[in-house]
C-alpha cells in the first residue's frame, strides 16, 4: 500500500483530512473497495463528482478530482484537486504500482491496421526464442496463450498500469502493446516508459472522433515523442510513414521496413515474394543479415507485419537466424486472416478488416489465393464514422466477385440505413445481396460457394458478440462458419451415399 500523499506529491495540495494508506485505485463508485482512492473524473456524459458521497459510503479513503470541477467536502476524507487530471492519471497509477513499465521493455504499436497482429507476433516469437513477452490490446492482456478480455484496445490509465503490473509480476521481460489513437489523444499512455515504437500505416478510420485525417495523424505521432523512447520502427511503404521517418531521423534511432524503396532510410526490405495457400516466402535484406523469410500466414500485407516483427526482434537482441525461425512457426491470430475449410470445401477467411484500406488489403491478398470466385461478406458498425461506408462498398464491389452486405454491430442506428449508405458506393447495387441476419448471411454464402472459391467474412474478426441497440448478443463469425462448414460436409457426404 502507498500513502495518498506519495501518489499526489508535486501534483496537488490536500484540501482536508488525513494521509491514509491506499489499497487500490478506482474511477467507478460502484466498484469501490475499502481503502480505495476514488477518482471523480469529468466524462463526456457524466461528472464523477456526483458520486463522491457514494464512493465514501462504500469505503473510499481518499478522493482525487480535477481542479476545474466543483465538489463538496467529504468530511474527514481527503480530497485532492489536480490540474489537468486526465494527463496525470498515468503518473499517479504508475506510482501506485511502482512504475511497472520501467521494469519492462515496452514496445508500443500504433497505426490504423496491423496493431493486433504485430503485437501478438512479437510475443509469440519471443516465446519461441525462450523470452517471456506479454501483450496488451484488442484481444485482451496477458500472454498470447492465456489472454484476459478487455473492453478497449488501450484501457484507461488506471487499468493500464494495473495490467502492466500484473504482467510484470508474471515474470515478463517485455510487453508488446497496441496503442490506439484514442488512447494517445486522451493521455491514457502517459507514464508508460516506451522503448520501441512501431508505426504500421495510416488510413481512414475514427474520423467520427478525430474529425480529420490531420488530427488522426497528429494523435498517432504522439507515440514517437514519448520521453525516453530509444527506437522507432516505421513502415515506409506508407506515405505518412515516410514523413514520420524523415521527421524523426535526427531525434532517435529510426529503422524503416517495407517492400518498396520510397526512402533512403529503409533498413529491412522484402523482395522475391511468393504466396500460396500454405503461406508465403520472401528474401529479406536487413542491417543484421540477409535470409529467407518463411511463414504459414496468408496475405501479402502480412509481409510488412512480419518485417516489423523481424526488425523489432533484432532490437531486442534476438539472433537473426533465430528470429527467422521464430517467424516461420508463429500461428494465425484469432480473427486476423483466420482460415477455415479449404480442400473440397470453399476456403473461408475471417478478418477484422473494418476500414476501407484494410478491406482492400485483405481482398487483394485473397485474390492471389482464389482459384474460383472471391466472395466478400461484410457490414459497417453503427454509431461510428459514416463516411467510410460508401468507400467500403466501393472497395468490396471492385475487389470481390460476389458481394453480400449484412449487419456488423448496428448499435443504436437503423441497420437498413447503414446498408443503404454502403450501397451508395456501389456502381451496380442490384448485383449485391443483402441479408441483415449475419448468421443467415454466413450460412447462405457457405452453401453457395464452390470448391476453389474464397469467402471473406470481414469486419468483426475475433469478436464473440454482436451489438444490437445497446445489447451485446453472443455471436461469433468463426463459430458460425465452422457450424456451416460441418453441415455442408455432412450434406455432401450423405449425397454420396
C-alpha positions as a Python dict, from the first residue, in 0.01 Angstrom:
ca = {
    (1, 'X'): (0, 0, 0),
    (2, 'X'): (101, 361, -60),
    (3, 'X'): (7, 680, 121),
    (4, 'X'): (-210, 923, -72),
    (5, 'X'): (50, 1198, -26),
    (6, 'X'): (305, 985, -211),
    (7, 'X'): (68, 945, -507),
    (8, 'X'): (-6, 1317, -531),
    (9, 'X'): (333, 1463, -440),
    (10, 'X'): (407, 1760, -664),
    (11, 'X'): (64, 1739, -826),
    (12, 'X'): (-179, 1880, -567),
    (13, 'X'): (-225, 2009, -216),
    (14, 'X'): (-465, 1827, 18),
    (15, 'X'): (-779, 2029, 96),
    (16, 'X'): (-886, 1845, 411),
    (17, 'X'): (-841, 1531, 616),
    (18, 'X'): (-563, 1282, 685),
    (19, 'X'): (-297, 1095, 485),
    (20, 'X'): (-438, 741, 456),
    (21, 'X'): (-283, 431, 306),
    (22, 'X'): (-439, 349, -32),
    (23, 'X'): (-543, -10, -112),
    (24, 'X'): (-638, 45, -476),
    (25, 'X'): (-738, 292, -746),
    (26, 'X'): (-1090, 317, -887),
    (27, 'X'): (-1289, 555, -1108),
    (28, 'X'): (-1624, 372, -1077),
    (29, 'X'): (-1800, 442, -746),
    (30, 'X'): (-1994, 116, -779),
    (31, 'X'): (-1672, -86, -766),
    (32, 'X'): (-1503, 91, -474),
    (33, 'X'): (-1345, -136, -213),
    (34, 'X'): (-1242, -44, 141),
    (35, 'X'): (-942, 189, 140),
    (36, 'X'): (-953, 269, -234),
    (37, 'X'): (-880, 609, -379),
    (38, 'X'): (-1176, 728, -587),
    (39, 'X'): (-1106, 933, -900),
    (40, 'X'): (-1401, 1165, -963),
    (41, 'X'): (-1343, 1212, -1334),
    (42, 'X'): (-1519, 1452, -1567),
    (43, 'X'): (-1666, 1244, -1851),
    (44, 'X'): (-1840, 1331, -2175),
    (45, 'X'): (-2182, 1243, -2034),
    (46, 'X'): (-2135, 1249, -1658),
    (47, 'X'): (-1945, 1415, -1374),
    (48, 'X'): (-1769, 1187, -1127),
    (49, 'X'): (-1805, 1447, -852),
    (50, 'X'): (-2172, 1350, -828),
    (51, 'X'): (-2061, 1012, -694),
    (52, 'X'): (-1816, 1121, -424),
    (53, 'X'): (-2068, 1057, -144),
    (54, 'X'): (-2142, 709, -280),
    (55, 'X'): (-1771, 631, -303),
    (56, 'X'): (-1714, 743, 57),
    (57, 'X'): (-2008, 535, 173),
    (58, 'X'): (-1856, 229, 7),
    (59, 'X'): (-1522, 278, 181),
    (60, 'X'): (-1311, 520, -24),
    (61, 'X'): (-1033, 663, 189),
    (62, 'X'): (-934, 948, -46),
    (63, 'X'): (-1076, 1139, -342),
    (64, 'X'): (-894, 1284, -642),
    (65, 'X'): (-1071, 1520, -882),
    (66, 'X'): (-984, 1775, -1148),
    (67, 'X'): (-912, 2126, -1025),
    (68, 'X'): (-1155, 2268, -1280),
    (69, 'X'): (-1457, 2093, -1123),
    (70, 'X'): (-1666, 2192, -822),
    (71, 'X'): (-1722, 1944, -543),
    (72, 'X'): (-1849, 1916, -188),
    (73, 'X'): (-1621, 1830, 102),
    (74, 'X'): (-1632, 1467, 209),
    (75, 'X'): (-1592, 1509, 585),
    (76, 'X'): (-1262, 1367, 711),
    (77, 'X'): (-1184, 1209, 373),
    (78, 'X'): (-900, 1399, 199),
    (79, 'X'): (-980, 1545, -142),
    (80, 'X'): (-709, 1635, -390),
    (81, 'X'): (-782, 1874, -678),
    (82, 'X'): (-530, 1825, -958),
    (83, 'X'): (-491, 2043, -1265),
    (84, 'X'): (-537, 1856, -1595),
    (85, 'X'): (-611, 1534, -1409),
    (86, 'X'): (-654, 1330, -1728),
    (87, 'X'): (-287, 1395, -1808),
    (88, 'X'): (-176, 1297, -1457),
    (89, 'X'): (-374, 973, -1414),
    (90, 'X'): (-97, 764, -1566),
    (91, 'X'): (168, 915, -1337),
    (92, 'X'): (-46, 859, -1026),
    (93, 'X'): (-125, 500, -1124),
    (94, 'X'): (237, 434, -1216),
    (95, 'X'): (346, 548, -868),
    (96, 'X'): (88, 322, -703),
    (97, 'X'): (202, 15, -899),
    (98, 'X'): (571, 103, -853),
    (99, 'X'): (638, 203, -1213),
    (100, 'X'): (598, -136, -1384),
    (101, 'X'): (675, -15, -1737),
    (102, 'X'): (1022, 97, -1629),
    (103, 'X'): (1099, -264, -1533),
    (104, 'X'): (987, -397, -1872),
    (105, 'X'): (1099, -348, -2230),
    (106, 'X'): (795, -163, -2364),
    (107, 'X'): (702, -196, -2731),
    (108, 'X'): (420, 30, -2850),
    (109, 'X'): (246, -45, -3180),
    (110, 'X'): (30, 220, -3344),
    (111, 'X'): (-133, 261, -3685),
    (112, 'X'): (-471, 202, -3846),
    (113, 'X'): (-422, -165, -3930),
    (114, 'X'): (-187, -438, -3810),
    (115, 'X'): (-152, -343, -3441),
    (116, 'X'): (-303, -665, -3307),
    (117, 'X'): (-115, -893, -3547),
    (118, 'X'): (224, -731, -3490),
    (119, 'X'): (195, -720, -3110),
    (120, 'X'): (82, -1082, -3097),
    (121, 'X'): (352, -1196, -3342),
    (122, 'X'): (621, -1024, -3133),
    (123, 'X'): (503, -1202, -2817),
    (124, 'X'): (473, -1538, -2996),
    (125, 'X'): (820, -1502, -3148),
    (126, 'X'): (979, -1410, -2818),
    (127, 'X'): (824, -1714, -2653),
    (128, 'X'): (969, -1932, -2929),
    (129, 'X'): (1304, -1765, -2852),
    (130, 'X'): (1259, -1856, -2482),
    (131, 'X'): (1172, -1499, -2378),
    (132, 'X'): (860, -1402, -2182),
    (133, 'X'): (665, -1121, -2353),
    (134, 'X'): (319, -1003, -2254),
    (135, 'X'): (64, -830, -2476),
    (136, 'X'): (-200, -563, -2425),
    (137, 'X'): (-456, -487, -2691),
    (138, 'X'): (-780, -564, -2871),
    (139, 'X'): (-776, -936, -2788),
    (140, 'X'): (-703, -876, -2418),
    (141, 'X'): (-398, -861, -2194),
    (142, 'X'): (-159, -1116, -2052),
    (143, 'X'): (19, -1371, -2268),
    (144, 'X'): (-95, -1489, -2615),
    (145, 'X'): (-193, -1834, -2493),
    (146, 'X'): (-394, -1703, -2196),
    (147, 'X'): (-543, -1359, -2257),
    (148, 'X'): (-780, -1181, -2020),
    (149, 'X'): (-1050, -992, -2218),
    (150, 'X'): (-1059, -611, -2210),
    (151, 'X'): (-1314, -351, -2320),
    (152, 'X'): (-1076, -124, -2515),
    (153, 'X'): (-769, -163, -2738),
    (154, 'X'): (-585, 55, -2485),
    (155, 'X'): (-763, 82, -2150),
    (156, 'X'): (-772, 393, -1931),
    (157, 'X'): (-455, 490, -1746),
    (158, 'X'): (-558, 337, -1411),
    (159, 'X'): (-638, -2, -1563),
    (160, 'X'): (-340, 7, -1799),
    (161, 'X'): (-86, 48, -1520),
    (162, 'X'): (-257, -234, -1329),
    (163, 'X'): (-231, -458, -1636),
    (164, 'X'): (138, -378, -1673),
    (165, 'X'): (194, -457, -1305),
    (166, 'X'): (19, -793, -1335),
    (167, 'X'): (217, -888, -1645),
    (168, 'X'): (545, -788, -1477),
    (169, 'X'): (457, -998, -1171),
    (170, 'X'): (416, -1296, -1404),
    (171, 'X'): (787, -1269, -1493),
    (172, 'X'): (753, -1092, -1827),
    (173, 'X'): (1065, -931, -1970),
    (174, 'X'): (877, -722, -2226),
    (175, 'X'): (529, -611, -2328),
    (176, 'X'): (407, -557, -2686),
    (177, 'X'): (121, -315, -2658),
    (178, 'X'): (-132, -181, -2906),
    (179, 'X'): (-158, 197, -2875),
    (180, 'X'): (-477, 341, -3020),
    (181, 'X'): (-520, 697, -3143),
    (182, 'X'): (-793, 748, -2882),
    (183, 'X'): (-551, 643, -2607),
    (184, 'X'): (-283, 883, -2728),
    (185, 'X'): (-529, 1170, -2764),
    (186, 'X'): (-672, 1105, -2416),
    (187, 'X'): (-332, 1067, -2243),
    (188, 'X'): (-400, 706, -2139),
    (189, 'X'): (-39, 606, -2209),
    (190, 'X'): (120, 891, -2013),
    (191, 'X'): (383, 748, -1775),
    (192, 'X'): (433, 436, -1989),
    (193, 'X'): (808, 418, -2050),
    (194, 'X'): (819, 306, -2413),
    (195, 'X'): (1148, 174, -2550),
    (196, 'X'): (1038, 89, -2906),
    (197, 'X'): (755, 249, -3106),
    (198, 'X'): (622, 81, -3421),
    (199, 'X'): (417, 256, -3690),
    (200, 'X'): (215, 31, -3924),
    (201, 'X'): (15, 260, -4157),
    (202, 'X'): (-231, 547, -4163),
    (203, 'X'): (-560, 515, -4349),
    (204, 'X'): (-913, 640, -4288),
    (205, 'X'): (-1066, 541, -3954),
    (206, 'X'): (-1212, 704, -3641),
    (207, 'X'): (-1294, 1031, -3817),
    (208, 'X'): (-1614, 1037, -3613),
    (209, 'X'): (-1380, 1105, -3318),
    (210, 'X'): (-1080, 1290, -3466),
    (211, 'X'): (-1269, 1497, -3723),
    (212, 'X'): (-991, 1496, -3984),
    (213, 'X'): (-701, 1285, -4108),
    (214, 'X'): (-466, 1559, -3987),
    (215, 'X'): (-591, 1523, -3630),
    (216, 'X'): (-580, 1144, -3660),
    (217, 'X'): (-217, 1157, -3778),
    (218, 'X'): (-127, 1402, -3501),
    (219, 'X'): (-257, 1157, -3241),
    (220, 'X'): (-51, 871, -3387),
    (221, 'X'): (259, 1091, -3400),
    (222, 'X'): (250, 1144, -3022),
    (223, 'X'): (378, 792, -2952),
    (224, 'X'): (708, 874, -3123),
    (225, 'X'): (769, 1168, -2892),
    (226, 'X'): (739, 958, -2577),
    (227, 'X'): (1010, 1057, -2324),
    (228, 'X'): (1299, 811, -2325),
    (229, 'X'): (1199, 635, -2648),
    (230, 'X'): (1503, 458, -2795),
    (231, 'X'): (1390, 325, -3133),
    (232, 'X'): (1125, 396, -3397),
    (233, 'X'): (1029, 113, -3635),
    (234, 'X'): (835, 259, -3928),
    (235, 'X'): (658, 123, -4235),
    (236, 'X'): (784, 339, -4521),
    (237, 'X'): (554, 175, -4775),
    (238, 'X'): (307, 419, -4617),
    (239, 'X'): (322, 788, -4717),
    (240, 'X'): (279, 915, -4361),
    (241, 'X'): (542, 663, -4253),
    (242, 'X'): (795, 825, -4489),
    (243, 'X'): (708, 1167, -4349),
    (244, 'X'): (738, 1041, -3992),
    (245, 'X'): (1069, 864, -4056),
    (246, 'X'): (1226, 1176, -4208),
    (247, 'X'): (1092, 1388, -3923),
    (248, 'X'): (1238, 1159, -3656),
    (249, 'X'): (1568, 1065, -3821),
    (250, 'X'): (1772, 1325, -3631),
    (251, 'X'): (1592, 1270, -3298),
    (252, 'X'): (1631, 895, -3232),
    (253, 'X'): (1731, 570, -3399),
    (254, 'X'): (1487, 505, -3684),
    (255, 'X'): (1454, 165, -3854),
    (256, 'X'): (1232, 151, -4161),
    (257, 'X'): (1076, -155, -4319),
    (258, 'X'): (883, -227, -4635),
    (259, 'X'): (874, -374, -4982),
    (260, 'X'): (903, -51, -5182),
    (261, 'X'): (1209, 176, -5179),
    (262, 'X'): (1038, 507, -5101),
    (263, 'X'): (1313, 640, -4876),
    (264, 'X'): (1687, 611, -4832),
    (265, 'X'): (1617, 533, -4468),
    (266, 'X'): (1479, 184, -4542),
    (267, 'X'): (1666, -82, -4349),
    (268, 'X'): (1458, -401, -4360),
    (269, 'X'): (1324, -492, -4702),
    (270, 'X'): (1149, -793, -4855),
    (271, 'X'): (1169, -898, -5221),
    (272, 'X'): (1108, -1207, -5435),
    (273, 'X'): (780, -1268, -5252),
    (274, 'X'): (594, -1592, -5325),
    (275, 'X'): (248, -1681, -5191),
    (276, 'X'): (34, -1994, -5193),
    (277, 'X'): (-244, -2147, -4983),
    (278, 'X'): (12, -2284, -4737),
    (279, 'X'): (175, -1950, -4664),
    (280, 'X'): (447, -1734, -4816),
    (281, 'X'): (820, -1686, -4858),
    (282, 'X'): (1038, -1383, -4928),
    (283, 'X'): (1401, -1284, -4932),
    (284, 'X'): (1489, -1019, -4676),
    (285, 'X'): (1774, -771, -4656),
    (286, 'X'): (1845, -617, -4316),
    (287, 'X'): (2134, -445, -4133),
    (288, 'X'): (2172, -771, -3938),
    (289, 'X'): (2198, -1001, -4237),
    (290, 'X'): (2015, -1147, -4535),
    (291, 'X'): (1793, -1451, -4530),
    (292, 'X'): (1479, -1636, -4631),
    (293, 'X'): (1155, -1539, -4459),
    (294, 'X'): (905, -1826, -4437),
    (295, 'X'): (558, -1806, -4287),
    (296, 'X'): (236, -2005, -4259),
    (297, 'X'): (37, -1681, -4270),
    (298, 'X'): (-177, -1576, -4565),
    (299, 'X'): (-188, -1231, -4722),
    (300, 'X'): (76, -1016, -4889),
    (301, 'X'): (18, -740, -4631),
    (302, 'X'): (144, -980, -4364),
    (303, 'X'): (489, -947, -4521),
    (304, 'X'): (501, -593, -4384),
    (305, 'X'): (377, -709, -4045),
    (306, 'X'): (650, -973, -4031),
    (307, 'X'): (916, -721, -4134),
    (308, 'X'): (810, -503, -3840),
    (309, 'X'): (840, -802, -3609),
    (310, 'X'): (1177, -908, -3753),
    (311, 'X'): (1319, -558, -3707),
    (312, 'X'): (1189, -541, -3351),
    (313, 'X'): (1334, -880, -3262),
    (314, 'X'): (1676, -757, -3374),
    (315, 'X'): (1644, -452, -3149),
    (316, 'X'): (1562, -694, -2866),
    (317, 'X'): (1890, -880, -2935),
    (318, 'X'): (1728, -1199, -3067),
    (319, 'X'): (1980, -1357, -3311),
    (320, 'X'): (1890, -1304, -3678),
    (321, 'X'): (1861, -1672, -3776),
    (322, 'X'): (1666, -1747, -3458),
    (323, 'X'): (1427, -1464, -3544),
    (324, 'X'): (1364, -1602, -3893),
    (325, 'X'): (1299, -1946, -3746),
    (326, 'X'): (1052, -1798, -3496),
    (327, 'X'): (862, -1620, -3773),
    (328, 'X'): (831, -1950, -3960),
    (329, 'X'): (648, -2103, -3665),
    (330, 'X'): (411, -1830, -3545),
    (331, 'X'): (40, -1905, -3573),
    (332, 'X'): (-256, -1704, -3700),
    (333, 'X'): (-403, -1452, -3457),
    (334, 'X'): (-776, -1510, -3388),
    (335, 'X'): (-986, -1309, -3631),
    (336, 'X'): (-686, -1198, -3839),
    (337, 'X'): (-679, -1385, -4172),
    (338, 'X'): (-807, -1688, -3981),
    (339, 'X'): (-869, -1975, -4223),
    (340, 'X'): (-1141, -2241, -4219),
    (341, 'X'): (-1237, -2506, -4472),
    (342, 'X'): (-1042, -2545, -4794),
    (343, 'X'): (-973, -2866, -4982),
    (344, 'X'): (-1307, -2989, -5116),
    (345, 'X'): (-1482, -2708, -4930),
    (346, 'X'): (-1457, -2336, -5003),
    (347, 'X'): (-1177, -2158, -4819),
    (348, 'X'): (-1339, -1926, -4563),
    (349, 'X'): (-1136, -1646, -4406),
    (350, 'X'): (-1234, -1437, -4102),
    (351, 'X'): (-1068, -1098, -4075),
    (352, 'X'): (-1120, -790, -3860),
    (353, 'X'): (-1093, -562, -4166),
    (354, 'X'): (-1328, -276, -4082),
    (355, 'X'): (-1167, 14, -4265),
    (356, 'X'): (-1157, 84, -4641),
    (357, 'X'): (-783, 23, -4664),
    (358, 'X'): (-792, -295, -4455),
    (359, 'X'): (-1074, -437, -4668),
    (360, 'X'): (-882, -358, -4987),
    (361, 'X'): (-562, -513, -4850),
    (362, 'X'): (-737, -834, -4745),
    (363, 'X'): (-934, -874, -5068),
    (364, 'X'): (-623, -805, -5276),
    (365, 'X'): (-431, -1062, -5074),
    (366, 'X'): (-705, -1325, -5102),
    (367, 'X'): (-731, -1275, -5479),
    (368, 'X'): (-388, -1437, -5501),
    (369, 'X'): (-525, -1743, -5321),
    (370, 'X'): (-860, -1774, -5504),
    (371, 'X'): (-880, -2026, -5789),
    (372, 'X'): (-1251, -1958, -5828),
    (373, 'X'): (-1489, -1687, -5711),
    (374, 'X'): (-1388, -1438, -5441),
    (375, 'X'): (-1683, -1366, -5210),
    (376, 'X'): (-1699, -1076, -4965),
    (377, 'X'): (-1944, -1063, -4674),
    (378, 'X'): (-1929, -753, -4458),
    (379, 'X'): (-2119, -469, -4291),
    (380, 'X'): (-2031, -147, -4110),
    (381, 'X'): (-2063, -60, -3743),
    (382, 'X'): (-2333, 176, -3623),
    (383, 'X'): (-2264, 498, -3431),
    (384, 'X'): (-1924, 519, -3599),
    (385, 'X'): (-1765, 702, -3895),
    (386, 'X'): (-2044, 711, -4155),
    (387, 'X'): (-1817, 850, -4427),
    (388, 'X'): (-1630, 523, -4471),
    (389, 'X'): (-1944, 320, -4551),
    (390, 'X'): (-1975, 402, -4923),
    (391, 'X'): (-1596, 373, -4955),
    (392, 'X'): (-1605, 19, -4817),
    (393, 'X'): (-1892, -67, -5052),
    (394, 'X'): (-1692, 69, -5343),
    (395, 'X'): (-1385, -134, -5248),
    (396, 'X'): (-1579, -456, -5188),
    (397, 'X'): (-1750, -427, -5527),
    (398, 'X'): (-1422, -354, -5703),
    (399, 'X'): (-1208, -627, -5549),
    (400, 'X'): (-1458, -912, -5492),
    (401, 'X'): (-1662, -1111, -5743),
    (402, 'X'): (-1968, -1164, -5523),
    (403, 'X'): (-2082, -924, -5254),
    (404, 'X'): (-2311, -993, -4958),
    (405, 'X'): (-2388, -700, -4729),
    (406, 'X'): (-2501, -780, -4375),
    (407, 'X'): (-2516, -629, -4028),
    (408, 'X'): (-2197, -573, -3829),
    (409, 'X'): (-2262, -409, -3491),
    (410, 'X'): (-2552, -176, -3579),
    (411, 'X'): (-2568, -46, -3222),
    (412, 'X'): (-2838, 221, -3194),
    (413, 'X'): (-2851, 300, -3567),
    (414, 'X'): (-3109, 163, -3809),
    (415, 'X'): (-2934, -127, -3985),
    (416, 'X'): (-3124, -63, -4309),
    (417, 'X'): (-2984, 291, -4314),
    (418, 'X'): (-2629, 162, -4262),
    (419, 'X'): (-2669, -81, -4553),
    (420, 'X'): (-2817, 194, -4770),
    (421, 'X'): (-2510, 410, -4707),
    (422, 'X'): (-2282, 119, -4803),
    (423, 'X'): (-2489, 67, -5119),
    (424, 'X'): (-2434, 433, -5214),
    (425, 'X'): (-2076, 340, -5301),
    (426, 'X'): (-2174, 66, -5547),
    (427, 'X'): (-2183, 110, -5924),
    (428, 'X'): (-2416, -192, -5958),
    (429, 'X'): (-2616, -208, -5633),
    (430, 'X'): (-2859, -459, -5785),
    (431, 'X'): (-2577, -715, -5805),
    (432, 'X'): (-2516, -715, -5428),
    (433, 'X'): (-2712, -942, -5196),
    (434, 'X'): (-2848, -807, -4868),
    (435, 'X'): (-2914, -1023, -4562),
    (436, 'X'): (-2932, -836, -4232),
    (437, 'X'): (-2915, -1153, -4022),
    (438, 'X'): (-2539, -1214, -4008),
    (439, 'X'): (-2574, -1583, -3922),
    (440, 'X'): (-2812, -1639, -4213),
    (441, 'X'): (-2578, -1446, -4443),
    (442, 'X'): (-2284, -1669, -4347),
    (443, 'X'): (-2496, -1982, -4398),
    (444, 'X'): (-2607, -1857, -4740),
    (445, 'X'): (-2257, -1778, -4865),
    (446, 'X'): (-2109, -2108, -4748),
    (447, 'X'): (-2392, -2303, -4912),
    (448, 'X'): (-2340, -2116, -5242),
    (449, 'X'): (-1959, -2104, -5263),
    (450, 'X'): (-1783, -2378, -5456),
    (451, 'X'): (-1461, -2574, -5413),
    (452, 'X'): (-1176, -2337, -5505),
    (453, 'X'): (-1375, -2029, -5404),
    (454, 'X'): (-1254, -1800, -5126),
    (455, 'X'): (-1505, -1640, -4888),
    (456, 'X'): (-1403, -1338, -4681),
    (457, 'X'): (-1616, -1272, -4373),
    (458, 'X'): (-1496, -926, -4272),
    (459, 'X'): (-1542, -669, -4000),
    (460, 'X'): (-1581, -846, -3667),
    (461, 'X'): (-1282, -1077, -3654),
    (462, 'X'): (-1230, -1217, -3305),
    (463, 'X'): (-1545, -1061, -3155),
    (464, 'X'): (-1778, -1310, -2987),
    (465, 'X'): (-2076, -1076, -2971),
    (466, 'X'): (-2295, -853, -3185),
    (467, 'X'): (-2416, -517, -3053),
    (468, 'X'): (-2778, -454, -3149),
    (469, 'X'): (-2926, -148, -2984),
    (470, 'X'): (-2747, -131, -2652),
    (471, 'X'): (-2744, -508, -2601),
    (472, 'X'): (-2446, -739, -2656),
    (473, 'X'): (-2573, -1064, -2807),
    (474, 'X'): (-2343, -1370, -2821),
    (475, 'X'): (-2227, -1418, -3180),
    (476, 'X'): (-1902, -1541, -3334),
    (477, 'X'): (-1820, -1540, -3705),
    (478, 'X'): (-1573, -1825, -3662),
    (479, 'X'): (-1822, -2042, -3473),
    (480, 'X'): (-2095, -1982, -3730),
    (481, 'X'): (-1855, -2063, -4013),
    (482, 'X'): (-1743, -2389, -3854),
    (483, 'X'): (-2105, -2494, -3795),
    (484, 'X'): (-2199, -2423, -4156),
    (485, 'X'): (-1889, -2597, -4298),
    (486, 'X'): (-1961, -2909, -4091),
    (487, 'X'): (-2324, -2902, -4204),
    (488, 'X'): (-2222, -2870, -4568),
    (489, 'X'): (-1971, -3151, -4530),
    (490, 'X'): (-2236, -3381, -4382),
    (491, 'X'): (-2482, -3295, -4659),
    (492, 'X'): (-2225, -3366, -4929),
    (493, 'X'): (-2125, -3695, -4766),
    (494, 'X'): (-2490, -3805, -4739),
    (495, 'X'): (-2544, -3726, -5107),
    (496, 'X'): (-2257, -3959, -5199),
    (497, 'X'): (-2414, -4246, -5003),
}
